[in-house]
Amino acid sequence: MTALPDTDQNVRTEQVTIGGGCFWCTEAVFSEVRGVVSVFPGYAGGAVPNPSYEQVCGGRTGHAEVVQVTFRPDELSYHDLLTIFMTTHDPTTLNRQGNDAGPQYRSIILYHSPEQRATAETVLRELGAQKLWKGRIVTELVPLAVFYPAEEYHQRYFERNPYAGYCRMIIAPKVTKFRKQYTDRLRTPPTPSPSH
């Protein structure tokens, strides 16, 4: 789990569970968002209990790679968090993000309450009306049944492996784009990402 610094244990928190392709990318982005307390990669949205990474990658569990984000709603609203999520991946490609293809890489929001569902519907409607993408938003919106934490080696993957090929070619550019787009949302001044 990416537990982030400067967290006050007495402040009210909420959770959101989202998937937008590889969970390494989503974790790397949300680890830098001010108001986020922790980011935990895992699996959700499928039927197989306690799936392994290999099973999920096989595409037959029904699960998506997701992150469960704990955040402080007084500092980062659920609406704003979902807006960041939706604009830092491509929500118009069904079962795919870039070269990562399969149902495990689908765009998905797993809501924890009726209030979260209503807000997610609002965000999806607002962003759809803005026509930010050429295609139609295909993000799946479903209730969270169970969240299964991913294996330990997936946690803080980008932070621990910044020079690995996938990190340099896929995650670093995504994090750099996020930092430019959401400068006002960063928890601390960004550190340079490894170059290609």
C-alpha positions as CSV (number, residue, x, y, z in Angstrom):
1,M,0.0,0.0,0.0
2,T,1.2,3.5,-0.8
3,A,0.6,5.2,2.6
4,L,1.4,8.8,2.1
5,P,3.2,11.2,4.4
6,D,1.6,14.0,6.4
7,T,-1.6,12.2,7.2
8,D,-3.6,13.1,10.2
9,Q,-5.4,10.0,11.6
10,N,-8.2,12.1,13.1
11,V,-9.4,13.5,9.8
12,R,-12.5,12.0,8.2
13,T,-11.7,9.9,5.1
14,E,-13.6,8.1,2.3
15,Q,-12.6,5.4,-0.2
16,V,-13.0,5.1,-3.9
17,T,-12.2,2.1,-6.1
18,I,-11.3,2.8,-9.7
19,G,-9.6,1.1,-12.6
20,G,-8.2,2.8,-15.7
21,G,-5.8,0.3,-17.2
22,C,-2.7,-0.9,-15.5
23,F,-2.9,-0.3,-11.7
24,W,0.8,0.7,-11.6
25,C,-0.1,3.8,-13.6
26,T,-3.2,4.7,-11.6
27,E,-1.3,4.2,-8.3
28,A,1.5,6.5,-9.5
29,V,-0.8,9.3,-10.4
30,F,-2.9,9.2,-7.2
31,S,0.1,8.9,-5.0
32,E,0.8,12.5,-5.9
33,V,-2.6,14.0,-5.4
34,R,-3.0,16.3,-2.4
35,G,-5.8,15.0,-0.1
36,V,-5.0,11.3,-0.9
37,V,-4.1,9.3,2.2
38,S,-3.3,6.0,0.7
39,V,-3.5,4.1,-2.6
40,F,-3.7,0.3,-2.7
41,P,-3.6,-1.7,-6.0
42,G,-5.9,-4.7,-6.3
43,Y,-8.6,-6.5,-8.2
44,A,-12.4,-6.0,-8.2
45,G,-15.4,-6.3,-10.4
46,G,-15.2,-10.0,-11.1
47,A,-16.4,-13.3,-9.7
48,V,-13.3,-15.3,-8.8
49,P,-12.4,-15.1,-5.1
50,N,-8.9,-14.1,-4.1
51,P,-7.5,-14.0,-7.6
52,S,-3.8,-13.9,-8.4
53,Y,-2.2,-11.4,-10.8
54,E,-1.6,-14.3,-13.3
55,Q,-5.3,-15.2,-13.1
56,V,-6.5,-11.6,-13.6
57,C,-4.0,-11.2,-16.5
58,G,-5.5,-14.2,-18.1
59,G,-8.7,-12.2,-18.6
60,R,-11.1,-14.9,-17.3
61,T,-11.8,-13.8,-13.7
62,G,-14.0,-10.8,-14.6
63,H,-11.8,-8.7,-12.4
64,A,-10.2,-5.4,-13.4
65,E,-6.9,-4.0,-12.2
66,V,-8.0,-1.3,-9.8
67,V,-6.7,0.9,-7.0
68,Q,-8.5,1.7,-3.8
69,V,-7.9,5.3,-2.8
70,T,-8.4,6.6,0.7
71,F,-8.8,10.4,0.6
72,R,-9.9,13.3,2.8
73,P,-13.1,14.8,1.3
74,D,-12.6,18.1,3.0
75,E,-9.4,18.5,0.9
76,L,-10.3,16.6,-2.2
77,S,-13.9,16.0,-3.2
78,Y,-15.1,12.7,-4.7
79,H,-16.3,14.7,-7.7
80,D,-12.8,16.2,-8.2
81,L,-11.1,12.9,-7.6
82,L,-13.2,11.2,-10.3
83,T,-12.5,14.1,-12.7
84,I,-8.8,13.6,-12.2
85,F,-9.2,9.9,-12.8
86,M,-11.3,10.2,-15.9
87,T,-8.9,12.7,-17.5
88,T,-5.7,10.8,-16.8
89,H,-6.7,7.7,-18.8
90,D,-8.7,7.1,-22.0
91,P,-12.3,6.2,-20.9
92,T,-13.4,5.6,-24.5
93,T,-11.4,2.4,-25.3
94,L,-13.3,-0.7,-24.3
95,N,-11.1,-3.2,-22.4
96,R,-7.9,-1.4,-23.4
97,Q,-5.5,1.3,-22.4
98,G,-2.8,1.8,-25.0
99,N,-1.0,-1.5,-25.6
100,D,-2.6,-3.1,-22.5
101,A,-5.6,-5.1,-23.9
102,G,-8.1,-7.3,-22.1
103,P,-11.1,-6.9,-19.7
104,Q,-8.7,-6.5,-16.8
105,Y,-7.7,-3.1,-18.2
106,R,-11.2,-1.7,-18.6
107,S,-12.2,1.7,-17.4
108,I,-14.3,1.2,-14.2
109,I,-15.7,3.0,-11.2
110,L,-16.9,0.8,-8.4
111,Y,-19.0,2.9,-6.1
112,H,-19.2,2.4,-2.4
113,S,-22.6,4.1,-1.8
114,P,-25.6,5.5,-3.6
115,E,-24.2,9.0,-3.1
116,Q,-21.0,8.0,-4.8
117,R,-23.0,6.5,-7.7
118,A,-24.9,9.7,-8.1
119,T,-21.8,11.8,-8.2
120,A,-20.1,9.4,-10.6
121,E,-23.1,9.7,-12.9
122,T,-22.8,13.5,-12.8
123,V,-19.1,13.4,-13.6
124,L,-19.6,11.0,-16.5
125,R,-22.4,13.2,-17.8
126,E,-20.4,16.4,-17.4
127,L,-17.3,15.1,-19.1
128,G,-19.3,13.4,-21.9
129,A,-20.9,16.8,-22.6
130,Q,-17.4,18.5,-22.8
131,K,-16.5,16.2,-25.7
132,L,-12.9,15.8,-24.5
133,W,-12.5,12.6,-26.5
134,K,-13.4,11.7,-30.0
135,G,-15.1,8.5,-28.9
136,R,-17.9,7.8,-26.4
137,I,-17.1,7.2,-22.7
138,V,-17.4,3.5,-22.0
139,T,-16.5,3.6,-18.3
140,E,-18.3,0.8,-16.4
141,L,-20.1,2.1,-13.3
142,V,-21.0,-0.8,-10.8
143,P,-21.3,-1.3,-7.1
144,L,-18.2,-2.5,-5.3
145,A,-18.7,-6.1,-4.1
146,V,-15.3,-7.1,-2.9
147,F,-11.8,-5.5,-3.2
148,Y,-8.9,-8.0,-3.3
149,P,-5.5,-6.5,-2.5
150,A,-2.8,-7.2,-5.1
151,E,0.4,-9.0,-4.3
152,E,2.9,-7.0,-2.3
153,Y,5.3,-6.5,-5.2
154,H,2.7,-4.4,-7.1
155,Q,2.6,-1.9,-4.3
156,R,4.5,1.4,-5.0
157,Y,5.7,-0.2,-8.2
158,F,6.6,3.0,-10.1
159,E,8.3,4.4,-7.0
160,R,10.4,1.2,-6.5
161,N,11.1,0.5,-10.2
162,P,11.5,4.0,-11.9
163,Y,14.0,2.7,-14.4
164,A,12.2,-0.4,-15.5
165,G,11.2,-0.3,-19.2
166,Y,7.4,-0.1,-18.6
167,C,7.8,2.6,-16.0
168,R,10.0,4.7,-18.3
169,M,8.0,4.2,-21.4
170,I,4.4,4.2,-20.1
171,I,4.1,5.4,-16.5
172,A,6.6,8.3,-16.4
173,P,5.0,10.1,-19.4
174,K,1.6,9.6,-17.8
175,V,2.8,11.0,-14.5
176,T,4.5,14.0,-16.2
177,K,1.3,14.8,-18.1
178,F,-0.7,14.6,-14.9
179,R,1.7,17.0,-13.1
180,K,1.4,19.5,-15.9
181,Q,-2.4,19.2,-16.1
182,Y,-3.0,19.3,-12.3
183,T,-0.2,21.4,-10.8
184,D,-2.6,22.9,-8.3
185,R,-3.5,19.4,-7.1
186,L,0.0,18.1,-6.3
187,R,0.8,17.2,-2.8
188,T,4.4,18.4,-3.0
189,P,6.6,19.9,-5.8
190,P,7.2,17.0,-8.3
191,T,10.5,15.3,-8.6
192,P,11.7,14.7,-12.2
193,S,10.5,11.5,-13.8
194,P,13.1,9.2,-15.4
195,S,13.5,10.1,-19.1
196,H,13.1,7.6,-21.9
